[in-house]
Amino acid sequence: MAIATSAQLARALYDNTAESPQELSFRRGDVLRSEAPSCWPSTQA
């Protein structure tokens, strides 16, 4: 059985350096994917 998920994508407008292990570092132009649209803890797509 497969569970369908609906992810939202966003392109980073600026670099971000994580300040804790729970945060995500990314560079301007990276595409980020959120599995929970109401919450933006994301992964790089």
N, CA, C, O and CB atoms as a CASP TS submission, in Angstrom:
PFRMAT TS
TARGET T0000
AUTHOR 0000-0000-0000
METHOD Language model
MODEL 1
PARENT N/A
ATOM      1  N   MET     1       0.843  -1.170   0.000  1.00  0.00           N
ATOM      2  CA  MET     1       0.000   0.000   0.000  1.00  0.00           C
ATOM      3  C   MET     1       0.889   1.234   0.000  1.00  0.00           C
ATOM      4  O   MET     1       1.803   1.339   0.818  1.00  0.00           O
ATOM      5  CB  MET     1      -0.959  -0.003   1.212  1.00  0.00           C
ATOM      6  N   ALA     2       0.636   2.152  -0.892  1.00  0.00           N
ATOM      7  CA  ALA     2       1.411   3.392  -0.977  1.00  0.00           C
ATOM      8  C   ALA     2       0.603   4.540  -0.394  1.00  0.00           C
ATOM      9  O   ALA     2      -0.618   4.605  -0.537  1.00  0.00           O
ATOM     10  CB  ALA     2       1.810   3.699  -2.444  1.00  0.00           C
ATOM     11  N   ILE     3       1.310   5.430   0.259  1.00  0.00           N
ATOM     12  CA  ILE     3       0.672   6.620   0.805  1.00  0.00           C
ATOM     13  C   ILE     3       1.082   7.800  -0.063  1.00  0.00           C
ATOM     14  O   ILE     3       2.271   8.073  -0.224  1.00  0.00           O
ATOM     15  CB  ILE     3       1.065   6.850   2.308  1.00  0.00           C
ATOM     16  N   ALA     4       0.119   8.488  -0.614  1.00  0.00           N
ATOM     17  CA  ALA     4       0.411   9.650  -1.457  1.00  0.00           C
ATOM     18  C   ALA     4       0.691  10.861  -0.573  1.00  0.00           C
ATOM     19  O   ALA     4      -0.034  11.119   0.388  1.00  0.00           O
ATOM     20  CB  ALA     4      -0.768   9.944  -2.430  1.00  0.00           C
ATOM     21  N   THR     5       1.736  11.595  -0.901  1.00  0.00           N
ATOM     22  CA  THR     5       2.030  12.825  -0.175  1.00  0.00           C
ATOM     23  C   THR     5       2.042  13.977  -1.160  1.00  0.00           C
ATOM     24  O   THR     5       2.319  13.806  -2.347  1.00  0.00           O
ATOM     25  CB  THR     5       3.384  12.727   0.580  1.00  0.00           C
ATOM     26  N   SER     6       1.742  15.118  -0.654  1.00  0.00           N
ATOM     27  CA  SER     6       1.733  16.321  -1.477  1.00  0.00           C
ATOM     28  C   SER     6       2.804  17.250  -0.933  1.00  0.00           C
ATOM     29  O   SER     6       2.642  17.820   0.146  1.00  0.00           O
ATOM     30  CB  SER     6       0.322  17.012  -1.484  1.00  0.00           C
ATOM     31  N   ALA     7       3.881  17.405  -1.660  1.00  0.00           N
ATOM     32  CA  ALA     7       4.991  18.250  -1.213  1.00  0.00           C
ATOM     33  C   ALA     7       4.915  19.596  -1.917  1.00  0.00           C
ATOM     34  O   ALA     7       4.461  19.690  -3.058  1.00  0.00           O
ATOM     35  CB  ALA     7       6.361  17.567  -1.486  1.00  0.00           C
ATOM     36  N   GLN     8       5.366  20.637  -1.221  1.00  0.00           N
ATOM     37  CA  GLN     8       5.472  21.956  -1.827  1.00  0.00           C
ATOM     38  C   GLN     8       6.945  22.268  -2.016  1.00  0.00           C
ATOM     39  O   GLN     8       7.780  21.882  -1.198  1.00  0.00           O
ATOM     40  CB  GLN     8       4.770  23.045  -0.956  1.00  0.00           C
ATOM     41  N   LEU     9       7.265  22.975  -3.106  1.00  0.00           N
ATOM     42  CA  LEU     9       8.645  23.329  -3.419  1.00  0.00           C
ATOM     43  C   LEU     9       8.830  24.834  -3.321  1.00  0.00           C
ATOM     44  O   LEU     9       7.915  25.610  -3.595  1.00  0.00           O
ATOM     45  CB  LEU     9       9.033  22.829  -4.821  1.00  0.00           C
ATOM     46  N   ALA    10      10.036  25.229  -2.922  1.00  0.00           N
ATOM     47  CA  ALA    10      10.400  26.652  -2.880  1.00  0.00           C
ATOM     48  C   ALA    10      11.862  26.772  -3.272  1.00  0.00           C
ATOM     49  O   ALA    10      12.664  25.895  -2.952  1.00  0.00           O
ATOM     50  CB  ALA    10      10.144  27.277  -1.457  1.00  0.00           C
ATOM     51  N   ARG    11      12.214  27.844  -3.957  1.00  0.00           N
ATOM     52  CA  ARG    11      13.605  28.115  -4.322  1.00  0.00           C
ATOM     53  C   ARG    11      14.156  29.132  -3.332  1.00  0.00           C
ATOM     54  O   ARG    11      13.541  30.169  -3.086  1.00  0.00           O
ATOM     55  CB  ARG    11      13.726  28.639  -5.802  1.00  0.00           C
ATOM     56  N   ALA    12      15.327  28.824  -2.762  1.00  0.00           N
ATOM     57  CA  ALA    12      15.952  29.707  -1.771  1.00  0.00           C
ATOM     58  C   ALA    12      16.385  31.018  -2.416  1.00  0.00           C
ATOM     59  O   ALA    12      17.010  31.019  -3.477  1.00  0.00           O
ATOM     60  CB  ALA    12      17.162  29.016  -1.114  1.00  0.00           C
ATOM     61  N   LEU    13      16.051  32.125  -1.776  1.00  0.00           N
ATOM     62  CA  LEU    13      16.424  33.449  -2.276  1.00  0.00           C
ATOM     63  C   LEU    13      17.772  33.904  -1.738  1.00  0.00           C
ATOM     64  O   LEU    13      18.351  34.865  -2.244  1.00  0.00           O
ATOM     65  CB  LEU    13      15.360  34.466  -1.908  1.00  0.00           C
ATOM     66  N   TYR    14      18.282  33.212  -0.706  1.00  0.00           N
ATOM     67  CA  TYR    14      19.549  33.591  -0.083  1.00  0.00           C
ATOM     68  C   TYR    14      20.179  32.366   0.568  1.00  0.00           C
ATOM     69  O   TYR    14      19.502  31.359   0.772  1.00  0.00           O
ATOM     70  CB  TYR    14      19.342  34.720   0.962  1.00  0.00           C
ATOM     71  N   ASP    15      21.463  32.441   0.895  1.00  0.00           N
ATOM     72  CA  ASP    15      22.162  31.373   1.612  1.00  0.00           C
ATOM     73  C   ASP    15      21.687  31.335   3.061  1.00  0.00           C
ATOM     74  O   ASP    15      21.331  32.368   3.626  1.00  0.00           O
ATOM     75  CB  ASP    15      23.702  31.577   1.549  1.00  0.00           C
ATOM     76  N   ASN    16      21.679  30.168   3.651  1.00  0.00           N
ATOM     77  CA  ASN    16      21.364  30.013   5.068  1.00  0.00           C
ATOM     78  C   ASN    16      22.356  29.026   5.666  1.00  0.00           C
ATOM     79  O   ASN    16      22.542  27.928   5.143  1.00  0.00           O
ATOM     80  CB  ASN    16      19.887  29.530   5.278  1.00  0.00           C
ATOM     81  N   THR    17      22.990  29.420   6.763  1.00  0.00           N
ATOM     82  CA  THR    17      23.898  28.536   7.487  1.00  0.00           C
ATOM     83  C   THR    17      23.203  28.084   8.761  1.00  0.00           C
ATOM     84  O   THR    17      22.815  28.911   9.586  1.00  0.00           O
ATOM     85  CB  THR    17      25.256  29.247   7.806  1.00  0.00           C
ATOM     86  N   ALA    18      23.046  26.777   8.927  1.00  0.00           N
ATOM     87  CA  ALA    18      22.384  26.242  10.116  1.00  0.00           C
ATOM     88  C   ALA    18      23.155  26.636  11.365  1.00  0.00           C
ATOM     89  O   ALA    18      24.385  26.605  11.390  1.00  0.00           O
ATOM     90  CB  ALA    18      22.254  24.708  10.027  1.00  0.00           C
ATOM     91  N   GLU    19      22.412  27.006  12.401  1.00  0.00           N
ATOM     92  CA  GLU    19      23.022  27.368  13.677  1.00  0.00           C
ATOM     93  C   GLU    19      22.847  26.272  14.718  1.00  0.00           C
ATOM     94  O   GLU    19      23.370  26.381  15.827  1.00  0.00           O
ATOM     95  CB  GLU    19      22.428  28.665  14.192  1.00  0.00           C
ATOM     96  N   SER    20      22.114  25.213  14.370  1.00  0.00           N
ATOM     97  CA  SER    20      21.941  24.075  15.269  1.00  0.00           C
ATOM     98  C   SER    20      21.724  22.827  14.413  1.00  0.00           C
ATOM     99  O   SER    20      21.421  22.943  13.225  1.00  0.00           O
ATOM    100  CB  SER    20      20.739  24.304  16.261  1.00  0.00           C
ATOM    101  N   PRO    21      21.875  21.639  14.997  1.00  0.00           N
ATOM    102  CA  PRO    21      21.706  20.398  14.226  1.00  0.00           C
ATOM    103  C   PRO    21      20.287  20.213  13.676  1.00  0.00           C
ATOM    104  O   PRO    21      20.094  19.454  12.727  1.00  0.00           O
ATOM    105  CB  PRO    21      22.063  19.210  15.092  1.00  0.00           C
ATOM    106  N   GLN    22      19.299  20.889  14.254  1.00  0.00           N
ATOM    107  CA  GLN    22      17.920  20.753  13.793  1.00  0.00           C
ATOM    108  C   GLN    22      17.619  21.640  12.583  1.00  0.00           C
ATOM    109  O   GLN    22      16.558  21.501  11.973  1.00  0.00           O
ATOM    110  CB  GLN    22      16.964  21.088  14.923  1.00  0.00           C
ATOM    111  N   GLU    23      18.524  22.541  12.227  1.00  0.00           N
ATOM    112  CA  GLU    23      18.308  23.456  11.111  1.00  0.00           C
ATOM    113  C   GLU    23      18.969  22.925   9.837  1.00  0.00           C
ATOM    114  O   GLU    23      19.828  22.045   9.887  1.00  0.00           O
ATOM    115  CB  GLU    23      18.853  24.851  11.451  1.00  0.00           C
ATOM    116  N   LEU    24      18.555  23.472   8.708  1.00  0.00           N
ATOM    117  CA  LEU    24      19.046  23.049   7.401  1.00  0.00           C
ATOM    118  C   LEU    24      19.873  24.162   6.774  1.00  0.00           C
ATOM    119  O   LEU    24      19.412  25.299   6.675  1.00  0.00           O
ATOM    120  CB  LEU    24      17.874  22.658   6.474  1.00  0.00           C
ATOM    121  N   SER    25      21.079  23.846   6.356  1.00  0.00           N
ATOM    122  CA  SER    25      21.894  24.807   5.601  1.00  0.00           C
ATOM    123  C   SER    25      21.551  24.662   4.127  1.00  0.00           C
ATOM    124  O   SER    25      21.343  23.550   3.642  1.00  0.00           O
ATOM    125  CB  SER    25      23.431  24.580   5.845  1.00  0.00           C
ATOM    126  N   PHE    26      21.492  25.783   3.411  1.00  0.00           N
ATOM    127  CA  PHE    26      21.251  25.747   1.978  1.00  0.00           C
ATOM    128  C   PHE    26      21.840  26.989   1.337  1.00  0.00           C
ATOM    129  O   PHE    26      22.187  27.954   2.017  1.00  0.00           O
ATOM    130  CB  PHE    26      19.747  25.637   1.673  1.00  0.00           C
ATOM    131  N   ARG    27      21.947  26.948   0.007  1.00  0.00           N
ATOM    132  CA  ARG    27      22.531  28.046  -0.767  1.00  0.00           C
ATOM    133  C   ARG    27      21.445  28.685  -1.628  1.00  0.00           C
ATOM    134  O   ARG    27      20.445  28.048  -1.960  1.00  0.00           O
ATOM    135  CB  ARG    27      23.712  27.541  -1.655  1.00  0.00           C
ATOM    136  N   ARG    28      21.652  29.945  -1.981  1.00  0.00           N
ATOM    137  CA  ARG    28      20.718  30.639  -2.861  1.00  0.00           C
ATOM    138  C   ARG    28      20.536  29.815  -4.137  1.00  0.00           C
ATOM    139  O   ARG    28      21.509  29.357  -4.734  1.00  0.00           O
ATOM    140  CB  ARG    28      21.223  32.079  -3.193  1.00  0.00           C
ATOM    141  N   GLY    29      19.299  29.637  -4.540  1.00  0.00           N
ATOM    142  CA  GLY    29      18.994  28.867  -5.744  1.00  0.00           C
ATOM    143  C   GLY    29      18.646  27.413  -5.477  1.00  0.00           C
ATOM    144  O   GLY    29      18.069  26.752  -6.340  1.00  0.00           O
ATOM    145  N   ASP    30      18.991  26.890  -4.277  1.00  0.00           N
ATOM    146  CA  ASP    30      18.618  25.515  -3.949  1.00  0.00           C
ATOM    147  C   ASP    30      17.098  25.382  -3.944  1.00  0.00           C
ATOM    148  O   ASP    30      16.386  26.331  -3.614  1.00  0.00           O
ATOM    149  CB  ASP    30      19.206  25.095  -2.575  1.00  0.00           C
ATOM    150  N   VAL    31      16.604  24.200  -4.312  1.00  0.00           N
ATOM    151  CA  VAL    31      15.175  23.918  -4.255  1.00  0.00           C
ATOM    152  C   VAL    31      14.920  23.135  -2.976  1.00  0.00           C
ATOM    153  O   VAL    31      15.558  22.114  -2.720  1.00  0.00           O
ATOM    154  CB  VAL    31      14.685  23.124  -5.525  1.00  0.00           C
ATOM    155  N   LEU    32      13.971  23.630  -2.168  1.00  0.00           N
ATOM    156  CA  LEU    32      13.619  23.002  -0.899  1.00  0.00           C
ATOM    157  C   LEU    32      12.233  22.387  -1.024  1.00  0.00           C
ATOM    158  O   LEU    32      11.344  22.953  -1.660  1.00  0.00           O
ATOM    159  CB  LEU    32      13.669  24.028   0.270  1.00  0.00           C
ATOM    160  N   ARG    33      12.061  21.220  -0.407  1.00  0.00           N
ATOM    161  CA  ARG    33      10.778  20.515  -0.457  1.00  0.00           C
ATOM    162  C   ARG    33      10.239  20.367   0.960  1.00  0.00           C
ATOM    163  O   ARG    33      10.951  19.913   1.856  1.00  0.00           O
ATOM    164  CB  ARG    33      10.927  19.120  -1.140  1.00  0.00           C
ATOM    165  N   SER    34       8.981  20.750   1.160  1.00  0.00           N
ATOM    166  CA  SER    34       8.320  20.589   2.451  1.00  0.00           C
ATOM    167  C   SER    34       7.249  19.516   2.313  1.00  0.00           C
ATOM    168  O   SER    34       6.396  19.590   1.428  1.00  0.00           O
ATOM    169  CB  SER    34       7.704  21.938   2.946  1.00  0.00           C
ATOM    170  N   GLU    35       7.294  18.531   3.180  1.00  0.00           N
ATOM    171  CA  GLU    35       6.285  17.471   3.168  1.00  0.00           C
ATOM    172  C   GLU    35       5.015  17.914   3.887  1.00  0.00           C
ATOM    173  O   GLU    35       3.941  17.372   3.627  1.00  0.00           O
ATOM    174  CB  GLU    35       6.840  16.197   3.818  1.00  0.00           C
ATOM    175  N   ALA    36       5.121  18.889   4.784  1.00  0.00           N
ATOM    176  CA  ALA    36       3.973  19.406   5.536  1.00  0.00           C
ATOM    177  C   ALA    36       3.826  20.888   5.211  1.00  0.00           C
ATOM    178  O   ALA    36       4.549  21.708   5.777  1.00  0.00           O
ATOM    179  CB  ALA    36       4.148  19.179   7.086  1.00  0.00           C
ATOM    180  N   PRO    37       2.912  21.255   4.320  1.00  0.00           N
ATOM    181  CA  PRO    37       2.813  22.637   3.851  1.00  0.00           C
ATOM    182  C   PRO    37       2.628  23.677   4.949  1.00  0.00           C
ATOM    183  O   PRO    37       3.054  24.819   4.778  1.00  0.00           O
ATOM    184  CB  PRO    37       1.688  22.746   2.902  1.00  0.00           C
ATOM    185  N   SER    38       2.013  23.322   6.060  1.00  0.00           N
ATOM    186  CA  SER    38       1.801  24.304   7.122  1.00  0.00           C
ATOM    187  C   SER    38       3.049  24.499   7.973  1.00  0.00           C
ATOM    188  O   SER    38       3.085  25.372   8.840  1.00  0.00           O
ATOM    189  CB  SER    38       0.640  23.878   8.004  1.00  0.00           C
ATOM    190  N   CYS    39       4.060  23.697   7.727  1.00  0.00           N
ATOM    191  CA  CYS    39       5.293  23.756   8.515  1.00  0.00           C
ATOM    192  C   CYS    39       6.465  23.665   7.545  1.00  0.00           C
ATOM    193  O   CYS    39       6.457  22.794   6.675  1.00  0.00           O
ATOM    194  CB  CYS    39       5.351  22.603   9.594  1.00  0.00           C
ATOM    195  N   TRP    40       7.481  24.536   7.659  1.00  0.00           N
ATOM    196  CA  TRP    40       8.546  24.533   6.677  1.00  0.00           C
ATOM    197  C   TRP    40       9.869  23.925   7.113  1.00  0.00           C
ATOM    198  O   TRP    40      10.896  24.290   6.542  1.00  0.00           O
ATOM    199  CB  TRP    40       8.783  25.887   6.259  1.00  0.00           C
ATOM    200  N   PRO    41       9.915  23.017   8.093  1.00  0.00           N
ATOM    201  CA  PRO    41      11.162  22.255   8.206  1.00  0.00           C
ATOM    202  C   PRO    41      11.268  21.433   6.927  1.00  0.00           C
ATOM    203  O   PRO    41      10.405  20.597   6.657  1.00  0.00           O
ATOM    204  CB  PRO    41      11.191  21.331   9.511  1.00  0.00           C
ATOM    205  N   SER    42      12.276  21.653   6.167  1.00  0.00           N
ATOM    206  CA  SER    42      12.353  21.110   4.816  1.00  0.00           C
ATOM    207  C   SER    42      13.596  20.280   4.587  1.00  0.00           C
ATOM    208  O   SER    42      14.495  20.223   5.426  1.00  0.00           O
ATOM    209  CB  SER    42      12.305  22.219   3.817  1.00  0.00           C
ATOM    210  N   THR    43      13.625  19.645   3.447  1.00  0.00           N
ATOM    211  CA  THR    43      14.813  18.949   2.974  1.00  0.00           C
ATOM    212  C   THR    43      15.159  19.513   1.611  1.00  0.00           C
ATOM    213  O   THR    43      14.296  20.049   0.916  1.00  0.00           O
ATOM    214  CB  THR    43      14.592  17.400   2.912  1.00  0.00           C
ATOM    215  N   GLN    44      16.415  19.394   1.230  1.00  0.00           N
ATOM    216  CA  GLN    44      16.789  19.847  -0.101  1.00  0.00           C
ATOM    217  C   GLN    44      16.258  18.866  -1.120  1.00  0.00           C
ATOM    218  O   GLN    44      16.394  17.653  -0.958  1.00  0.00           O
ATOM    219  CB  GLN    44      18.318  20.002  -0.233  1.00  0.00           C
ATOM    220  N   ALA    45      15.660  19.386  -2.158  1.00  0.00           N
ATOM    221  CA  ALA    45      15.059  18.538  -3.193  1.00  0.00           C
ATOM    222  C   ALA    45      16.108  18.087  -4.182  1.00  0.00           C
ATOM    223  O   ALA    45      15.794  17.364  -5.127  1.00  0.00           O
ATOM    224  CB  ALA    45      13.933  19.279  -3.923  1.00  0.00           C
TER
END
